[in-house]
Amino acid sequence: MNDEIDRLLEELKFKGMAGVIDQQVALAENGSPVQDIICNLLREELSYRQERSLINRIRNAKMPWDWTLNSFPFEQQPGVNKNQIMTLAGLDFLQRGENIIFHGKTGVGKSGLAVGILRQALISGSRGRFYDVQRLLDDLYASLADRSTTKLLKSLCRYDILLLDELGYLTLNNEQMNAFFKLMKERYEAGKSTIITTNLEPDEWYHLLKPKDMVDALLDRLYHRCVVIKVDGPSLRGGLPE
């Protein structure tokens, strides 16, 4: 019978239960109520699946660093309001479909804060994705060649939160700009939150993106529901934990 139970658990992929089945059978043999045994088994299975789901969300988010808000050196960056950041970590902005823009000089900790908030969202059950902006634009451009742009945009719009890191002085062609505009438009209309880190002030976006009327529309959507955080402080290069 034990072999049959093990086989069924394996076939059903009840790995959480499989890990504690012997212990729970021993408890049953010692007189523990059947309801308690069933509840314990179901609890273990749920815990296992939640843990695996989190691992998958973090892996699929493709964050290049293991930074968290707990590891961010707030004491070294007076240009950041820690209370504001921890309030954002409560994730109410996701429910409101708000965006977050971190802007400031290179090295002041924008990416560390953004990744920390993204990780908190993943831990809380949201689906998210990190993208270096240049890599995103390259992927969008490549999708034009095999006509998979629509599929890629749908995939990116399904994420509850999308982190676009290092929007700066990039080399863009018209196709890349059009695809980027469309992505931001569709995420706005779907009420999905986007985090952007950039060293550009809003009026400097016009030097990067064209034409002006499309940039106007992009900024209007982006800033309509938006928390803007200007990080004005010393460089933390070498100060962020690995």
N, C-alpha and C positions, 0 to 999 in steps of 0.2 A: 504493500500500500504506500509506503514512504517513497519508493521509487516512482510509483505512478503519480504521486503528488508533485515530486520534483520535475517529472516530465511535463506535466500539465502547466506548472508554473513557468517552465522554460518556454514551452510552446506559446503560452499567452503573453510572454515577456513581462511577467510580474516579478521583476528583479528585486524590488523592495521587499516584497513578501518572501521571496526565496532566501534573502539574507537573514531572515529571523524565524523562518518556519520551524527549525529544530527547537529553538528556544521556546516558541509559543506552544508547540506540541508538548514539551516537557511541562509547561505550566498547566496545560489542559489535563495531563495525566495526574498532576498533583491537586486537581480539583478546582482550578480557576474557572469561573463562569464562562460558558460558551460565548456570551455576548461580549465579554471583555476580550477574549481571544480574537474574535472577528474584528472588533474595533481596533485592536492593536495592529493586526495585519493590514487593515485598510489604511490606518494612519501611516505605517511604514511605507506602504506603496505610494501614498500621496506625497510624503516627504521626499521619497526618492525621485519621483517624477518632477516635482517642483525644483529640486536641485539640478536635475539633468536639463530641465528647461532653461534655468538661469545660465548654466554653463554654455548651452547652445546659443542663447541670446548674446552673451558676451563674446563668444567666438565669432558669431556672424556679424557683430558690430564692427569688427576689424579695427579696434582701437590699437594704435601703435605703442601706447604706454599703459602701464598699470596704475596710473595716478588716481587718487581719490581725493575728495575734499578734506578728509581727515589728514592726509599727508601734505596738503598744500601749506606752504610756509607763510601764513597770513601775517605773522609777526615781522616778516622781512619785507612785506609789501604794504606800506601805509596807504597806497593808492587804491586799495580794495576795501570795501565795506563788508566785513565778514557777516554781519547780521543780514545784510541784503542777500548775500550768496546763499546762506543757510536757509533763508526764506524761500529762495528759488528751488533749493534742494527738496523742499516740501512738495514740489511738482504741481502746484495748483495752476501754474502757467500752461501746463499741458491741457488741462480741462478747458481752459479759455482759448486754446489755440493761439497762444502768444508766441512770438519769436523773441530771441535774445541776441543782441549784438554786443560783442566785446570788441572795443577798439582801443588801440594804444600802440606805443612803439614796440618794436621787436624785442622779445625777451622779458616782457613784464609779467608774464604768467597767464595770458589770455587763454592759450590752449590748455593749460593745466586746469583752469577753472571750468572750461567748457567740457573737457573730458570727465572731470569729476561729476558734473551735473548729468551728463549722458550716462555714466555708470550708475548713478543713483536711480535714474529712470529705468534702466535695465533691471536693477535689483528689485524694483517695485513692480515689475511685470510688463513694462512697455517694450516694444520692439524699436530698436534704433540702429543707426549706422553712422560711422565716422568716415568722412571723405576729405582727403586733401583736395582743395579746389582744382588745382591743375590736373590731378588724376581724374576727377569727376568730368572736367571738360574734355579730357582726352577720351574717356569712355563714351561720353555723349557723341563726340565726333566719330569715333570708331563705329558706333551703332548706326550712323547714317549709311555707312558702306554696305552693311548687310541688312539694312532696313529693319533693324530691331529697336529703333528709338522709342516707338510707342510702348513696346514691352518693357524697356528699361525705365521709362518714365513712370509707368504704372507700378513697377516694383519699388521705385524710390518714393512714390507717393503713398505706398502702403505703410511706410515706417511712421510710427507715432512721433518720432523725433529724429531729425537729420542734422548732423554736425558738419558744417562746411568750414574747414580750417584753412587759414592763410589766404584770404581773399586780398590780393595785392596787385602789384603791377605785373600782369600776365600778358602773354601774347595770345590774342584771340582772333579767330576769323568769324565771318558773319554766321556761319552754320553753328558754331559753338555758342555764340551769343544768343541766337534764336532758340536753341535747345535749352539753354540756361534760363532764359526768360520764361519759356513754357513750363519748365519744372517749377519755378517759383510761383507762377500763376496757378498751376494745378494744386500745389500744396496749400496755397492760400485759400483757394476755393473749397478744398477739402477740410479746412480748419486744422491742419497739421502744423506742429511747431518746428521751426528751424533755428539752429544756433549757428551764428556766423562769427568767426574771429577775423579781424582785419586791422591793418594799419592805416586804412583810408578813412578820412572824414567823408560824410555824405556827399559833399559837393565834389569830392575827388573821384567819385564813382564814374562821373561823366568822362574822365580821362581814360578810363578802362573800358567802359561799355558804350556802345552806340547802337542805334540812333537815340537822340535825346528824348524823343517822345516815349520810346520803350523803356528807357532808364527812369523817366518820370513815373511811368506806370509801375515799374518794379519797386521803386522806393516807396511809392504810395502804398502798395500792398504790404511791403515788408515792415514799414513803420506804423501801419494802421493799428496793429495789435503787437506791440513790441516793448521790450525792456532794454534800454540802452545803457551799457555800463562802460564808462571810459576809465581805463586803467592808466592812471598817470602817476608813475612811481619809478623806482630804480629797476635796472635789469636784474633778473633772477637767473641768468645763464649760469648753470652749474649749481643753482640752489634748489631746483626741483628734484625731489627724490626719484630714483629710477623705479 
